[in-house]
């Protein structure tokens, strides 16, 4: 059963609280450092474009690594919304939101560099990024269909079978969130390294950028924890249905 009387519902409470805290943290941290303008005065879009153009030198890579990274043709575009920044590997487009694209704040530069980090991952054939792209369709199906199938099983009387199907589908969701962690952590590490070595931020501005990226990373940790807890809940429900 999936309603409030179900004891496994209690498992969701820590996941919900962590998710709410992560969302609050990333919003509050971004707002804090969105008010801090960088000394360099470059906007998020300008920093992203500069990183994509001069990655090999600014990141301090050796020649072989730099030659392996091809970011030619990656476009930087504006996208509406709040913190809707993302890199689209299929279109090879880096999209930056209102508070990032034209802003010269520490927060904007940090987010822009992080998204540029994803473009660098793609150009350098970062294995976890490729793996996440493979798992993404399965995760999308799982997140969309797992619980409708369970509810359908409850209504039409095939609850145990529905749970088994939902569990299989939701394993894809968990796999996607787990694979996302190294992808996001690596993009942030690349961003901080480039921002420091490339001189985009001064030494006293880097802690602010790090705080923004760490807060953003917490949202992915929360998503992974929530997915794992939901899978555990489905497994417990299956065991309970057999009793």
N, C-alpha and C positions, 0 to 999 in steps of 0.2 A: 504494500500500500504506500501511496505517495503523499497522503495528506498529513496535516499537523499531528494527528494522533499516532502516526508512525514513529516509533522510538528512534529510528535511524535518522529522522529529521534533525535530531540534535547535533549530528555530525556536521550539518551545514552551518551551524552558528559560528564556529571559529573561522570558517572559510569566508562567510559573509563579512564578518568583522574585519578580517585581514584585507579583503578587497576594498571595503569602505575606507579603511585607513590608508591603503596604498593610493587610492584615487584622491583622497584629501591631501596626502603628502606631496604627490606630484603636482597637484594644482597650486598648493601653497608655496612650494619651493620655486616653481616656475614664475609665479607672480612676484615673489621676492626678488629674484635675479633679473626679471624682466624690467625692473626699475633701475637696474645698475647698467649704465652705458659703458661700453668698452672704450679704452683709450684710443684704440686703433680706428674706431669709427666705421668699420666695415659692417655691412648688413649680413644677415644670415645667408641670403642668396649670393652675395659677393664672396663670402668665405667658402661656401659650398663649391662655387665655380673655381675658386683659386685652388682648393684642395684637389679637385678633379683634374685640373690642368697640371699641377706640379707635385703630384703625390710622391713620386720617387725621391725627390730631393728633400721635401719638407718633412717626410716621415723618417728620414735617415736610413733608408733601406740600402742594401748593397745593390750593385748594378744589376746582378742577375734577377733579383726580386723585382726591382723597379721595371725592368724590361718585360717581366711577366705580367705586369698590370697594365691593362689597356682600358682607359676610361673615355677614350675618344667617342664622341657621339652621344654621350649622356647629357640630357638636357635638364636644366633646373627651371621649374615652373612654379607659379603661384597656384595654390588651391584654397578655396574658402573653408572656413570652419575654425574650430579651436583645437589646437594640438592634433590636427589631422595630418601631420607631416608623415611622409612615407616614401620609400623608394620602390618603384614598380620595375621589377627585373625584366618583365616581358616587353614593356615599351621602352625600357632604359630611360626612364624619366624620374627625376628626384623632385617631389612636390613638397612645397613648404607653405605653411599656413599663414594666416593674418599676422600673428604675433612673432613670426620668425622671418618670413621672406624679406620684408623691408625694414626690419628692426635691427638696431645695432647694440642690443643688450647682450649681457653675458649669457642669459638664458637662450636667446635666439641663436647666438653663435654656437653654443653647445649642442643644441638640437640639430642645427644645420650640419655640423660636423659629424654627428652621430649618423644622420641619414646618408651623408657622403660616405661614411664608413661602410654602409650596406652596399653602395655602388662599388666600392673598392673590393669588398668581399666577392661580389658578382664577377667583376673583371678578373680577379685573381683566382676564380674557381674555388672559393672557400667551401669545403665539403659539406658542412652543416647547413649552409644556405641552400645548396642544391638538394640535400636530403629533405629539408623543410618544404621545399617546393614540390617534391614528390609526394609527401604525406599530406599536404594541404587539401587536395580534393577529398581524400578519405575523411579527414577531420571535419571538413565542411558538411559532408553527408552525415557523419556521426552526430554532430552537434544539432543538425536540423531534424533528424529522424529518430534518434534514440528514445527520447521521452514521449513523442507522439505514438511510437510503437508500443511502449509500455502502457500508456493510457488506453490504446486500442485493445491491448491484451486484457486489461482489466474489464473493459466494457463487453468484449465479445467472447470472453471465457478462455483465452489461451495465454494467461498471464505468465506461467513458467517459461513457455517458449519465447514469449515476447521479451522477457528479461534476458534470456540467453542471446537473442539477436541484439538487444540494446547494449549488452556488455561488449560484444564483439565490435559494434560500431563505436562505442565510447573509448575503446582501447586506442583507436586512431586519434581521438581528441587528446588523450593523455600523451600519446607519442608526439603529437605536434607541439604541445605546450612544453614538453621536456626538451625537445630539439631546439625550440625557440630560445631557451635560456643561453646556451653558448653563442648563438647567433647574435643576440642582443648584447651580451657581455663583451664579446669580441669587437662589435661595432663601437661600443663606448670606449674600450681600451684604445682602439685605433684613433678615435676622435680626440681623446686626451693627448695621445702621443703627438698627433699632427698639430694640434693647437699649441702645444708647448714647443715642439721642435721647429715649427713653421713661424713662430712668433705672432700668431694671431691673437693670443691673449698674453698679458703680462703675468709674472709669477704670482702676484697677489689676486689676479682674476681667476686663476685656474681652480682654486678651491670652490668657487661658486659654480663653475662649469661641472666640476666633479659632483657637487651636491645635486645639481639638476639631473645629471645622468644616473646617479645612484637612486634618486627618487623614482625616475622612470623605470629603472630595472626592477624596483620593488613591485610594480604592477604586473610584471611578467612572472615573478615569483608567486604572487598571489593567484594569478591565473592557473599556474601549474598546481599549486596546493589545492585550489578549488576543484580542478579536474580530477586529481588523484582521489580526493575525498568523495567526489560524486561517483567515481568508479567503485570505490570501496563500499559505498552505500548500495549500489546496484548489486554487488556481490553478496552483501548481507541480506538484501531483500530476496535474492534467489535462494539462499540457504533457508531463510524463514518460510518461504513458500513451499519448501519440501517437507516441513515439519507437520 
